[in-house]
Amino acid sequence: MGSNFSILFDYIVENYGTENTFNIFYVLNLIFGIIAYKLGFARKLPLLKSIFVYIMLVVGVFIITLFSSIAELPITESLIIISIVLGIYRFRLHRERKRKANTQ
């Protein structure tokens, strides 16, 4: 392992080479960014506002991917952890609301 902070970066470079690194990280960051947005921040919006939010998410993920693939920072790993934590939070919140609804 190199002197960088990203374990996932080392794995992708070793197994897939450097020519597709940016594309792989872009897709991973986009998937986990959408998951994090939906689990933690999404509200019911009209269609045009939702489209605008997702377009901005696509542009923002492009910028984040620059840090992830060129600067070799652990952005993708952070998005994975954020998605897991928000998923656990939403699951527990759903379970708690369901329990409260059954007791009333």
C-alpha positions in Angstrom: 0.0 0.0 0.0 1.3 3.5 -0.9 1.6 6.5 1.3 -1.9 7.8 0.4 -5.0 7.6 2.6 -7.3 5.8 0.3 -7.5 2.0 0.6 -10.1 1.8 -2.2 -7.9 3.8 -4.5 -5.1 1.3 -4.1 -7.4 -1.6 -4.7 -8.9 -0.1 -7.9 -5.5 0.9 -9.3 -4.1 -2.6 -8.6 -7.0 -4.5 -10.1 -8.3 -2.2 -12.9 -5.3 0.0 -13.8 -5.1 3.7 -14.0 -7.0 4.3 -17.3 -10.5 3.8 -15.8 -9.8 5.1 -12.3 -11.7 8.4 -12.7 -14.8 6.7 -14.3 -15.0 4.0 -11.6 -14.7 6.6 -8.8 -17.2 8.9 -10.5 -19.8 6.1 -10.7 -19.1 5.0 -7.1 -19.3 8.5 -5.7 -22.5 9.2 -7.7 -24.2 6.1 -6.3 -23.2 6.7 -2.7 -23.9 10.4 -3.0 -27.4 9.7 -4.2 -27.9 7.2 -1.4 -26.6 9.6 1.2 -28.9 12.4 -0.2 -32.0 10.2 -0.3 -31.4 8.8 3.2 -30.4 12.0 5.0 -31.5 15.1 3.1 -34.2 14.4 0.5 -37.6 16.0 0.9 -40.7 15.7 -1.3 -40.0 18.3 -4.1 -41.8 19.2 -7.3 -40.4 17.4 -10.4 -38.4 20.4 -11.8 -36.8 21.1 -8.4 -35.9 17.4 -8.1 -34.3 17.4 -11.5 -32.3 20.5 -10.6 -31.1 18.9 -7.3 -29.9 15.8 -9.1 -28.2 17.8 -11.8 -26.4 19.8 -9.1 -25.5 16.4 -7.4 -24.0 15.1 -10.7 -21.9 18.3 -11.0 -20.9 18.2 -7.4 -19.9 14.5 -7.6 -17.7 15.4 -10.5 -15.8 17.9 -8.4 -15.6 15.4 -5.4 -14.3 12.8 -7.8 -11.4 15.0 -8.7 -10.3 14.9 -5.0 -10.9 11.2 -4.8 -9.1 10.1 -7.9 -6.4 12.8 -8.5 -5.6 13.8 -4.9 -6.1 10.2 -3.7 -8.2 11.4 -0.7 -10.7 8.9 0.9 -13.8 10.6 -0.4 -15.4 7.4 -1.6 -14.8 5.6 1.7 -16.3 8.5 3.5 -19.4 8.4 1.3 -19.7 4.6 2.0 -19.5 5.2 5.8 -22.0 8.1 5.6 -24.5 5.9 3.6 -24.1 3.1 6.2 -24.6 5.4 9.2 -27.6 7.1 7.6 -29.1 3.7 6.6 -28.8 2.5 10.2 -30.3 5.7 11.5 -33.3 5.6 9.1 -33.9 1.9 9.9 -33.9 2.6 13.6 -36.1 5.6 13.1 -38.6 3.6 11.1 -38.6 0.8 13.7 -39.1 3.4 16.5 -42.1 5.1 14.7 -43.6 1.7 14.0 -43.3 0.7 17.7 -44.9 4.0 18.8 -47.8 3.6 16.3 -48.5 0.1 17.6 -48.6 1.3 21.3 -51.2 4.0 20.6 
